C-alpha cells in the first residue's frame, strides 16, 4: 500500500506543486489550506507524513502540531515537515520542536520530496510528541 501524505499549505501554487511531486512518486495525497481543515482531515485520512505551513489560517501549523501532541492523536507520531517564512525560523525553531524537519520558504518541491524519503527510511516515532 502506498504511503499517505497530508499537505496543509495556504499557497495554492506550492500546494499543487507538492501534490504533483508526491503523486508522481506513487504517494496518496490530500491537501488543505487551513489549520481547521487539517485537523478535521487528520481524523479521516491518517497520514504517514504531514507537511504543514506554520502560517495557516484558522489554526497555525504549530497550533495543529500542539493539538496533536496535547490530545495524544495517532498522527503525533508521524514525520512532520514544517514550512516557515524565513523570518520565523529563528523564532520557532529549534526551541519548540527541535526534531521536526524545517524548511524556510521559498522551497522547491524536490527538497521536500527528498526529506520525505529520508523520513520514511528513518521510520519510527518522533519525540516531538512529548
N, C-alpha and C positions, 0 to 999 in steps of 0.2 A: 504494500500500500504506500502511496506517495505521502510525503510529509506535508503538513498543513502550515501555511504562513498567514498570519493576520497582520495587515498593514494599516496603521492608523496615522494618516498623513493628510493635512489640510490642503496642501498644494496639489491640484488635480494633475498637473503635468508630471510631477515627481511620482505621484501615486500610480499613474498609468505606466510610466517607465519601469517602476519597480514590479508592478503586476506582470508586465510583458516579460521582464527578465526572469522572474521566478516561474511563470507559466511555461516559458520556452525550455526550462530545465526540468519540467515534469512535476513541479510542486502544485498542490491545490492551494489557491489563493483567494482571500476575501480582502476587500479594502473598505475602510470607513474614513470619515472626515472629522469626527468629533470624539471627545473622550466619552461622552454618553453612549454613542453608538458602539464604541469599542467595548465598554463594559457590558453592554447588552449582548453583543455578538460573542463574547468570550464564553457565555453560558451555552450557546448553540453551536459554536464552531471552535472547540478547544484546540488551540494551535500547538504546533511543535516549535514554533518560533514566533515571537512578537516583535514587530518593527513599529516603533511609536515615536511620533514627533512630540517634543516637550510642549510646543506652542499650539495645542489643540483647543478649539472652542468647547465649551460645556464640559470641562474637566481636562486639565492639562495631562500631558503624558506622565509626569511624575505622580499626579493625582491618581491616574489609573494604576500605576505600579504600587503606590502606597495602599490603595484599597485592596489590591490583590493580596498584598502581604498581611494587612490587618485582618482580612477575612479568611486567611488561610485557603485561598482559592487554589485549585489544582494548577492553574496557569502560572502561579507564582514560582513554579519550578522549571519553567521553560526558559531557554535562552532569550535574552532581550537585546535588541539593538535600538539604542536611543539616538534620535536625531535632534541636534541642538543648533540654535543660532550661534555663531561664533562668540558673541558676547556673553552667552550663558554658560559656556563650557567651564570657565574658571569659577563661576558662582555655584554650580551644581555638582560638578564632577571634580574631584573624586570623593569628596567627603560624605555625600549622602548615599550613593550607590556605587562603590568602587569596583564592583565586579561586573558591571554592565559593559557591553561594547558600545562605545560612544563615537559618533561622527558629528563633526561640525559641518554645517552647510556652507557652501554648496558641496554636494557629494554625488559621485557617479554611481549608477546602479550596480556596475560590476564590482565596486568596492564593497557594497552591502552584500551582494551575492557571495563574494569570497568570504566575508565574515560569517555568513550563514553556513557555508560549507565547513568552516573551521569549528563553529559551534556544534554542528551535528557530529563531527568527527570526535570532538571532545566529550560529548554526551554528558549524562549525569545531571544532578540538580544544581541549582545556583544559589550561593549563600546569601544573596540579597534579600531572600525571604525573611531572614532574621529570626 
